[in-house]
Amino acid sequence: MELEENQEIPFLDVLIKCHQNAFSTTVHRKKTFTGLYTKWDSFTSRKYKMNLIRTLTYRCFPICSTFSSFQAALSDLRKTLLLNGYPKSIISFNMNDVLNKNRNRPSETVTTVPKRDVILVLPYLGFVNLRLIFQNTCRVNSFFPYKDRLNHSQKS
């Protein structure tokens, strides 16, 4: 795809800009964006409101390609949240917490437990396309049974 100088292309929530044969990205708001999020005085749990601030702040990291566009996106987010009635101190605290956690995050994950070696012995079957599928046997739905279990005294 070829782009002309100073051309902008919106793609989902990302605005792609071409300038001097280089690309940059920033948060894009559609024309229909009303700026309405969960209002601070709504009957919604406080944790839900905190997570809204944190999620929208974290979302700016992978979208914005330059520091200036990142700062502009955070500034716009701060203004929008203030218009939705969020206290300035709560916005600042949660944004700074997300920024500090992301700044102090290690670049690579550190494995603390060595992986277990599994040896699989198979008979020779000639030229066979062998595909292995690893499946976790402990799933979330196993903790939430479909039906309630009855005691022995309730079955009679």
C-alpha positions as CSV (number, residue, x, y, z in Angstrom):
1,M,0.0,0.0,0.0
2,E,1.4,3.4,-1.0
3,L,0.6,6.5,1.0
4,E,1.2,10.1,-0.1
5,E,2.9,12.7,2.1
6,N,0.8,13.9,5.1
7,Q,-1.9,11.3,4.4
8,E,-3.9,9.9,7.3
9,I,-5.8,6.6,7.4
10,P,-8.1,5.7,10.3
11,F,-8.1,2.0,11.1
12,L,-10.3,0.9,14.0
13,D,-9.0,2.9,17.0
14,V,-5.7,3.8,15.3
15,L,-4.9,6.8,13.1
16,I,-1.9,6.0,10.8
17,K,-0.1,9.1,9.5
18,C,2.5,9.2,6.7
19,H,5.1,12.0,6.8
20,Q,8.6,12.1,5.3
21,N,8.3,8.5,4.2
22,A,7.8,7.4,7.8
23,F,4.7,6.2,9.7
24,S,3.3,7.2,13.0
25,T,0.3,6.1,14.9
26,T,-2.0,7.7,17.5
27,V,-5.4,7.1,19.1
28,H,-8.3,7.8,16.7
29,R,-11.7,8.9,17.7
30,K,-14.5,8.4,15.2
31,K,-16.8,11.4,14.3
32,T,-19.6,9.7,16.2
33,F,-17.6,9.5,19.4
34,T,-19.6,11.2,22.1
35,G,-17.0,11.1,24.9
36,L,-19.5,9.3,27.2
37,Y,-18.0,6.7,29.5
38,T,-19.4,5.4,32.8
39,K,-20.3,8.5,34.7
40,W,-18.6,8.9,38.1
41,D,-21.9,9.3,39.9
42,S,-23.5,6.3,38.2
43,F,-24.7,3.3,40.2
44,T,-21.6,1.2,39.2
45,S,-19.0,-0.2,41.5
46,R,-15.9,1.9,42.2
47,K,-13.6,-0.9,41.1
48,Y,-15.3,-0.9,37.6
49,K,-14.6,2.9,37.3
50,M,-11.0,2.5,38.4
51,N,-10.5,-0.3,35.9
52,L,-12.0,2.0,33.1
53,I,-9.3,4.6,33.8
54,R,-6.6,2.0,34.0
55,T,-7.6,0.1,30.8
56,L,-8.0,3.2,28.7
57,T,-4.6,4.4,29.9
58,Y,-2.9,1.1,29.2
59,R,-4.5,1.0,25.8
60,C,-2.6,4.1,24.7
61,F,0.8,2.3,25.0
62,P,0.6,0.0,22.0
63,I,-1.3,2.4,19.9
64,C,0.8,5.6,20.1
65,S,4.1,5.4,18.3
66,T,5.7,8.6,19.6
67,F,5.9,10.1,23.0
68,S,4.2,13.3,21.9
69,S,1.2,11.4,20.6
70,F,1.1,9.4,23.8
71,Q,1.0,12.5,25.9
72,A,-1.7,14.0,23.7
73,A,-3.8,10.8,24.0
74,L,-3.4,10.8,27.8
75,S,-4.4,14.5,27.9
76,D,-7.5,13.8,25.8
77,L,-8.4,10.9,28.0
78,R,-8.0,13.0,31.1
79,K,-10.3,15.7,29.7
80,T,-12.9,13.2,28.7
81,L,-12.9,11.6,32.1
82,L,-13.2,15.0,33.8
83,L,-16.2,15.7,31.7
84,N,-17.7,12.4,32.9
85,G,-17.4,13.6,36.5
86,Y,-14.3,11.7,37.6
87,P,-12.2,13.4,40.3
88,K,-8.9,14.8,39.1
89,S,-7.0,13.1,42.0
90,I,-8.4,9.6,41.1
91,I,-7.6,10.0,37.4
92,S,-4.0,11.1,38.2
93,F,-3.4,8.4,40.7
94,N,-4.6,5.5,38.4
95,M,-2.9,6.9,35.3
96,N,0.4,7.3,37.2
97,D,0.1,3.8,38.7
98,V,-0.4,2.3,35.2
99,L,2.5,4.3,33.8
100,N,4.8,3.4,36.7
101,K,4.0,-0.3,36.4
102,N,4.6,-0.3,32.7
103,R,7.8,1.6,33.1
104,N,9.2,-0.8,35.7
105,R,8.1,-4.0,33.9
106,P,10.9,-6.3,32.8
107,S,11.4,-6.6,29.1
108,E,11.6,-10.4,29.3
109,T,9.6,-12.8,31.5
110,V,11.7,-14.5,34.1
111,T,11.0,-18.2,34.5
112,T,11.4,-19.3,38.1
113,V,10.4,-22.9,37.7
114,P,12.1,-25.1,35.2
115,K,10.0,-26.9,32.6
116,R,9.4,-30.6,33.1
117,D,10.8,-32.9,30.4
118,V,8.2,-35.2,29.0
119,I,9.3,-38.3,27.1
120,L,6.9,-39.8,24.6
121,V,7.7,-43.3,23.2
122,L,5.8,-44.2,20.0
123,P,6.1,-47.2,17.7
124,Y,7.5,-46.6,14.3
125,L,4.7,-46.0,11.9
126,G,6.6,-45.2,8.7
127,F,6.1,-41.8,7.1
128,V,3.3,-40.3,9.1
129,N,2.4,-36.7,9.7
130,L,2.4,-36.5,13.4
131,R,0.7,-33.6,15.1
132,L,0.8,-33.0,18.8
133,I,-1.8,-31.0,20.7
134,F,-1.2,-29.9,24.2
135,Q,-4.4,-29.5,26.2
136,N,-4.9,-28.2,29.7
137,T,-7.1,-30.6,31.6
138,C,-8.0,-28.1,34.3
139,R,-10.5,-25.7,32.8
140,V,-12.4,-22.9,34.3
141,N,-15.8,-24.6,33.7
142,S,-14.7,-27.5,35.9
143,F,-14.9,-25.1,38.9
144,F,-18.5,-24.2,38.0
145,P,-20.6,-27.3,37.5
146,Y,-23.7,-26.9,35.4
147,K,-26.1,-28.4,37.9
148,D,-26.1,-28.3,41.7
149,R,-25.1,-31.5,43.4
150,L,-27.6,-33.1,45.8
151,N,-26.6,-34.6,49.1
152,H,-27.6,-38.3,49.8
153,S,-30.4,-37.1,52.1
154,Q,-31.8,-34.8,49.4
155,K,-32.0,-37.6,46.8
156,S,-34.7,-39.5,48.5
